[in-house]
Amino acid sequence: ELKVEQNPLFLSMQEGKNYTIYCNYSTTSDRLYWYRQDPGKSLESLFVLLSNGAVKQEGRLMASLDTKARLSTLHITAAVHDLSATYFCAVVGGGSQGNLIFGKGTKLSVKP
Amino acid sequence: DVKVTQSSRYLVKRTGEKVFLECVQDMDHENMFWYRQDPGLGLRLIYFSYDVKMKEKGDIPEGYSVSREKKERFSLILESASTNQTSMYLCASLTGGTKGGYTFGSGTRLTVV
């Protein structure tokens, strides 16, 4: 059974600081997704990582994938309050229908 | 851009009622999904459908059923609503191409009283 674990689950950080969120998954997968969710809202796609060594960046967020270690990271650079949200990673589960298995999410709070 | 529309943002229903949650996507996608989201439990897959009239159970199908009569519409049905089905329900459609992954609807927050 595929399991996806994120850590930390809660993260409080000050503006201007850097931090990394980790996403481990238990079986091989060649595709990993990162989503953002604002309070009371739905999930918004951030990144899709398609191969080992893939790196994607948008603004202060950078995601990477190491398929051999079954690890993805989401790095936050010089955090700002607008990045406060819950971040989910997800991996394609078994079967051909593309169902995603999600981590439990990391709730990020950026304080001034 | 793909659009996934859930018909209600907030619903309040009574215990024992039959509840229909509707989801429509506008990009002719085959695969659609229903999740529920609860604090501390993350997103859990209820049902998914990979074609019209085709459905498969996810991880927590008990107490739910689904209907996919047309490709664009995937409905989640709570046969007899119970208080433990109070939750946020998220519909998603599978997006292909280089982006891949899901496009989510805006969610329905259901409260069963």
Interface residues (C-beta under 8 A of the other chain):
Chain A: R31 Y33 Y35 G40 K41 S42 L43 E44 S45 V48 L50 F88 A90 Q97 G98 N99 L100 F102 G103 K104 G105
Chain B: N31 F33 G40 L41 G42 L43 L45 F48 Y50 E56 G58 L90 L94 T98 K99 G100 G101 Y102 T103 F104 G105 S106 G107 R109
